[in-house]
Amino acid sequence: MSVVLRRLALLFGVFLIAFLAVAGLRKLPGMAGLSNLLKFGSKDPKENYVPESYTLSKEPALSLGEVEYLAALDEEFARLTAAVVPSVVSLQTEGVKRNFMQDWLGRVWVDEGYPVRGIGSGVVVSREGHVVTNEHVTNGKSRITVTMHDGKTYPAVVIGEDRALDVAVIRIKADREFEPLSFGDSDRVRQGQQALAIGNPFGLGETVTRGIISAKERTISDRQRDLFQTDAAINPGNSGGPLVNILGEIIGINVAIYSPDTEDEGFVGIGFSIPSNDVREVFEQILAKGRATRGWLGVRCYDWNPLIREKVGWYESGGVYIQDIVPGSPAESSGLLPDDVVVRYNGKVVETRVQFFTQIQRTPVAREVDIMVWRNGEELTLKATVIDAEESEILTQVRGSSERSVSDQAVIREIGITVQGLTLLQRTRGGRGVLISGIHPEGQAARRGLRGGDMILEINNIRVDQPGEFYDKLISSVLSQQTSLTVQRGRQVYRVRPFDQVRLLEKKE
C-alpha cells in the first residue's frame, strides 16, 4: 500500500472515531446533539431551549383561621397607616451659607456664600395648614417647600422656632383646608407600647416604620431631655416627622438618632422623639406670641456634695440646694433664701436639679406655685409667681447696671461699643458671653470690624458673662494697657486686634 493510501485510511479512521463519539454524546441526557455542536454561527441559542416543567403551590402555609389575630393586627396597622400618612409632609429647604474671614488687620470679610439644600419631615396639626417640624430643619433656610401625600407642593413660611426644644412651626401657603393629626397625651405613654414613625428618610418620600417605645426620659444633650427612645427606624430626613400611637395620635416628634459611626450616620435601632405634650405647649406659645415662653424663678442651684450636706445638714435623697437668689426675682419675693433645700415644687417631689429647672420652665407665666422648702430642720411652704424668662433678662440687667462716672462714660465712647446680656433662649442654644447691641461709627470697635450681633466671649483671655462685668473689666483694662477681645460671629471664633490704651485728659481747675 502506498504512503498516500495509508494516510487516507488514517484520516478516515480518525473521522469515524469522532463521528461515533459525537453520536454517543447525543444520546446522553441534557445534550443538544451534533447539530448544535455544528451550529457555531447560530444567532439565537434559545431557539433550541427545552422548557422546564414546574408545579406551584396554590395554598398558603397557614389558613386565615389559624392566624386570625395576626390577620386582624395586619389589617389594623394598614388601616392606621392609611389614616395618618396623608397628614405627614416632606420638606425641601434651601438657604445660603456664608463664611467669615479675617485679615491680619482684624478686619472681617464675608464671602458671597454658596447654596445649601436640605430635607426633612413634618406633620400637619391644624386645618389652617400649620406644620410642626424640627428647628434644625428650618433654621437659616430662606425657602421651604412642602410636598403633600397627594404629590402637590406648596411654599411655606416659618411662624416661630424654639431651638431649646428643637421645634419649629411653619404654615403652608395654600388656599385650602388640611387634614391634621391630633396631639396625644405623652404623659400616658408607657414603655413597650407600639408606635409608628413616619417621614421622608434620605428624601425617598413618605415611609412608615414600626416599633415600640424602648425607653422614656432619655437625655442626649443639655437642651434635649426627657425624650422618648424608640426602635422604629429613623434615618436622616425623618427629622420633624411624627411618632404616632395605635390611635393615630401624635405622641412625639422625631428629632435624632444614635449612631456610633459619625462618618456614616444610619439607624442602628435607637431613635429619639420629643414628647408631644412639650411640642404642643411650644406650638401654642409660638402661635400666641411668635416665640416660646418659659417660666423663671430667679434661683441658682448647686449639686449635692459632702461639704454642702454637712453645711446644710441635709442627708436625705432628692431635694435641691439653693445656692443664691437673684435680687428682685420671684424667688426673693417668695421668701426663698440661700441654703434652703427645695423638696417639692407645685405639688411634685423634687428629685434633681435638672428636673427642678425643667418644672420651672414648664410652668405657665404668671402662675402662682407652692414651693416646699426645708430650712434648719423645718419644712416651710412658700408661694411664688413665675415670670417670663425673656423678661427676666431685663430685670437682671437693670439690677446689674449702675450709674457710671463721667470718665467711665468717656472710655466707653472711645471704645464705641455697647452690649447686652444674652437671653435665656440664646444661652440654651449654647451662647455665652455678652452680645454687642451697638457700635459707634467713630470708635475703636468699628475700626476693628466689630458689629452688632457679635458675641464677646473674653477680655484679655478672661471670660465675661454679664454686661456689668464686661464694662468693669473693659474700662479697668483699657486705662492701663492694650486690650484684646475674643469674639464669636456665627460659628467663627477669632481674636480682635487689641484696642489701644485710652488716656483721659485731666480736668484742670
ROGULUM-899785 format. One record per residue (C-alpha): z, y, x. Coordinates in steps of 0.25 Angstrom, whole numbers, plus 5000, padded with zeros to 4 digits. Each point is the difference from the previous one (the first is absolute). Layout:
BEGIN
ZYX;...
//
This chain:
BEGIN
500050005000;499650135005;501050115003;499550094988;500249884990;501449985005;500450154998;499450004986;500849874997;501350075005;499750134992;499849914988;501349935002;500850135001;499450054987;500349874993;501450005004;500250154996;499349974987;500949894997;501250085004;499650114990;499749914989;501449945002;500750134999;499350034987;500849894994;501350065004;500950084990;499850155001;498749995008;498850084994;499049915006;498950015010;499350114992;501150105002;500049975015;498650035001;500150134992;500450095011;499350124994;500649994986;500350134994;501149964990;500949885004;500750014986;498749944993;500549865005;501550034996;500649894992;500950064989;501549955001;500749944988;501350064996;501049984988;500950124997;501449994993;500050064986;501550004998;501050095006;501149945008;501050034989;499950044986;500550134993;501149924993;500549965014;500150145005;500350074988;501050105006;499150035012;498850034991;500850094992;500550075012;498650015006;499550064987;501150104999;499850055014;498550024997;500450084988;501050085008;499050035010;499050054990;501050094994;500450075012;498850015009;499350114992;501150095003;499949985015;499150095008;499450005014;500150135008;499050055011;500550125008;499350105009;500650105010;499950075013;500849975012;500250115011;500550005014;500950105006;499750045015;500850095009;499550075013;500850035012;500350144995;500749934988;498950044990;499849904989;498649974995;499649924988;498749925000;499049994988;500649864997;499349874995;499949944986;500949894997;500049904988;501049914994;500249914988;501249974991;500449964987;500750064988;500549974986;499750094987;501450034994;499650114989;498950014990;499650135006;499649935013;501250025009;500049905011;501149955009;499749965014;500650025014;500150135008;499449945012;498849974993;499850154995;500650085011;499150105007;498849954992;499050114994;499349904991;500549894991;499049914992;500649904990;499249874996;500449944986;499949864996;498750024993;499450055013;500050154996;500450105010;500750134998;500650115009;501550025001;501050115004;501349995006;501250054991;501149975010;500549925011;501349945005;500049965014;501449955000;499749894990;498549995003;499650034986;498950094996;499550044986;498550034998;499250044987;498649944997;499150124996;499349944988;499950044985;500549864994;501249934997;500549895010;500849874997;501350015008;501049895004;501550034997;501150005010;501049895000;501450005003;500149965014;501549995000;499849884991;499149935010;500649875006;499749935013;499149884997;499250064988;498550004999;499250125004;498550045001;499550105011;498750074996;499250095009;498850025009;500249925013;499050045011;499250084990;499649874993;500350054986;501049954990;500849885005;501149934994;501149925007;501249924995;501349985006;501550024998;501150105003;500449955013;501250105002;500550134996;500650125006;499249985013;500050125010;498850025009;500350145005;501050124998;499250054988;499549874994;501249934995;500449914988;498649945000;499549874993;499549895009;498949914995;499149895004;498950044991;498950035010;499950155004;499050055010;499550135005;499350074988;501149954991;500950125002;500350074988;499649894990;501049944990;501049885001;500149954985;500949904993;499649904990;500050104989;499050095007;501050115004;500050075013;501249965008;499650055013;498950085008;499549925012;500350085013;500049925012;499849865007;500849945011;499049955012;500549965013;498650035006;499850155001;498649985004;499649924989;500850034988;499949904989;500849934989;501049905006;500849984987;500950125000;499650124992;500850124995;500050084987;500850134995;500849964988;499450064987;501350084996;499950085013;498550024998;500250054985;501050095004;499250075011;498850004990;500750074989;500650105011;498650035005;499450034987;501150094996;500250085013;498849965009;500949935010;501149905000;501550054999;501249935006;501450034998;500950065011;501550015001;500250065014;500849905008;499849935013;500549865002;500349915012;499949855002;501349935001;500649965013;501449965005;500350145004;499750064987;500749894992;501250035009;500050154998;499849994985;500849874997;498949934992;499849855003;499449964987;498549954999;499050114995;500250144998;499450125007;500750095010;499850154997;499850075014;499750144995;499850094988;498950114999;500650134997;499650054986;499549864996;500349924987;500949915009;500850125004;500150044986;500549874995;501149995010;499549905010;500650015013;499749955014;500649865003;499949964985;499549874997;499049994988;500349864993;499250034987;498950094996;499650024986;500749884996;499349915011;500849945011;499550065014;499749895010;499250075011;499650145005;498649974997;500349964986;500950124998;498950105003;498949924992;500950014988;500250155002;498550025002;499749934987;501050084992;499350104991;500150145004;501150084992;500749874996;501650005002;500549875006;501349945003;500449975014;501249915003;500650025014;501149945008;500850115007;501349975007;500349874993;499750064986;498849994991;499450134994;498950024990;499250135003;498850064992;498850065007;498750054994;498849965009;498950105003;498649995005;499849965014;498950105002;500950114995;501149965010;499250045012;500050154995;501549984998;500349955014;499050105006;500750124994;501449945004;499549985014;499450145002;500850125004;499750155002;499450015014;500250125010;498950105003;499849945013;499849864994;499050054991;499350075011;499949875007;499549924988;498950114998;499649995015;499849854999;499350024986;500549884993;500849964987;500449864996;500649934988;500749874999;499249874996;500149954985;500649874997;498749944997;499550055014;501149935006;499949874993;498550015005;500549995014;500050155002;501050065010;500350145006;499750134993;498750054993;499350135004;499950084988;499450135006;499350055013;499950145004;498650035005;500550085012;501249915004;500049905012;499949884990;498750054995;499450015014;500449865003;499349944988;501149974990;499850024986;500749984986;500249854997;500349965014;501449935002;500850045012;500849875005;500750055012;500450135008;500049975015;500049854997;501250024991;499849954986;500250104988;500149974985;500550124993;499450155000;501350065004;500149905012;498650035004;500250165000;501349995007;499449915011;498750085001;500750135001;501049965011;498949935008;498950115000;501050105004;500349935013;498849925004;498649954996;500149914988;499149884996;499849944986;499649864996;499150014988;499449904990;498750034993;499649884991;500149885008;499950075013;501350045008;499850105012;500750105008;499750154999;499850085012;501450065003;500450144993;500250115010;501550055002;500350114990;500650135006;500650094991;500150155002;501450055001;500350114990;500550135007;501150084994;
//
